[in-house]
Amino acid sequence: MSHANDPKLLNRLRRAHGHLATIINMVETGREGLDIAQQMQAVISALEAAKKVLVIDHIEHHLETATGPLTEAGRQELARIATLAKYL
Protein backbone atom coordinates (compact mmCIF):
# COMPACT_ATOMS: atom_id res chain seq x y z
CA MET A 1 0.00 0.00 0.00
CA SER A 2 1.23 3.47 -0.81
CA HIS A 3 1.87 5.69 2.16
CA ALA A 4 -0.40 8.24 0.47
CA ASN A 5 -3.31 5.81 0.86
CA ASP A 6 -2.56 4.49 4.36
CA PRO A 7 -5.51 5.48 6.57
CA LYS A 8 -3.61 4.75 9.81
CA LEU A 9 -0.80 7.08 8.83
CA LEU A 10 -3.09 9.79 7.48
CA ASN A 11 -5.29 9.73 10.60
CA ARG A 12 -2.27 10.14 12.87
CA LEU A 13 -0.90 12.98 10.74
CA ARG A 14 -4.27 14.70 10.72
CA ARG A 15 -4.39 14.42 14.50
CA ALA A 16 -0.97 16.08 14.74
CA HIS A 17 -2.08 18.75 12.28
CA GLY A 18 -5.13 19.52 14.43
CA HIS A 19 -3.02 19.78 17.57
CA LEU A 20 -0.56 22.07 15.80
CA ALA A 21 -3.38 24.36 14.61
CA THR A 22 -4.56 24.53 18.22
CA ILE A 23 -1.07 25.47 19.40
CA ILE A 24 -0.80 28.27 16.86
CA ASN A 25 -4.15 29.64 18.03
CA MET A 26 -3.10 29.34 21.66
CA VAL A 27 0.10 31.31 21.03
CA GLU A 28 -1.76 33.96 19.04
CA THR A 29 -4.32 34.43 21.82
CA GLY A 30 -1.75 34.54 24.61
CA ARG A 31 -2.61 31.30 26.42
CA GLU A 32 -0.52 30.07 29.34
CA GLY A 33 2.83 28.45 28.61
CA LEU A 34 1.89 25.27 30.48
CA ASP A 35 -1.21 24.79 28.33
CA ILE A 36 0.83 25.37 25.17
CA ALA A 37 3.55 22.94 26.31
CA GLN A 38 0.91 20.24 26.95
CA GLN A 39 -0.45 20.67 23.42
CA MET A 40 3.08 20.58 22.02
CA GLN A 41 3.59 17.25 23.75
CA ALA A 42 0.41 16.00 22.09
CA VAL A 43 1.83 16.96 18.67
CA ILE A 44 5.11 15.23 19.44
CA SER A 45 3.28 12.08 20.55
CA ALA A 46 1.07 12.08 17.46
CA LEU A 47 4.08 12.48 15.17
CA GLU A 48 6.00 9.73 16.98
CA ALA A 49 3.03 7.40 16.53
CA ALA A 50 2.79 8.33 12.83
CA LYS A 51 6.51 7.69 12.39
CA LYS A 52 6.17 4.21 13.90
CA VAL A 53 3.31 3.36 11.54
CA LEU A 54 5.36 4.61 8.59
CA VAL A 55 8.50 2.69 9.58
CA ILE A 56 6.71 -0.61 10.26
CA ASP A 57 4.74 -0.34 7.01
CA HIS A 58 7.97 0.43 5.17
CA ILE A 59 9.71 -2.59 6.68
CA GLU A 60 6.74 -4.82 5.78
CA HIS A 61 6.71 -3.51 2.20
CA HIS A 62 10.41 -4.20 1.69
CA LEU A 63 10.22 -7.62 3.35
CA GLU A 64 7.40 -8.59 1.00
CA THR A 65 9.34 -7.23 -1.98
CA ALA A 66 12.36 -9.33 -1.00
CA THR A 67 10.61 -12.52 0.09
CA GLY A 68 7.09 -12.45 -1.35
CA PRO A 69 3.88 -12.21 0.67
CA LEU A 70 4.39 -12.65 4.40
CA THR A 71 2.95 -15.72 6.05
CA GLU A 72 0.81 -15.41 9.16
CA ALA A 73 3.88 -16.36 11.22
CA GLY A 74 5.88 -13.65 9.43
CA ARG A 75 3.18 -11.07 10.19
CA GLN A 76 3.19 -12.12 13.85
CA GLU A 77 6.95 -11.62 14.01
CA LEU A 78 6.56 -8.22 12.36
CA ALA A 79 3.96 -7.32 14.99
CA ARG A 80 6.51 -8.25 17.66
CA ILE A 81 9.05 -5.94 16.01
CA ALA A 82 6.44 -3.16 15.95
CA THR A 83 5.83 -3.66 19.66
CA LEU A 84 9.55 -3.54 20.34
CA ALA A 85 9.91 -0.38 18.21
CA LYS A 86 7.81 1.62 20.67
CA TYR A 87 10.78 1.50 23.04
CA LEU A 88 13.10 3.24 20.55
Secondary structure, 3 states (H helix, E strand, C coil): CCHHHCHHHHHHHHHHHHHHHHHHHHHHCCCCHHHHHHHHHHHHHHHHHHHHHHHHHHHHHHHHHHHCCCCHHHHHHHHHHHHHHCCC
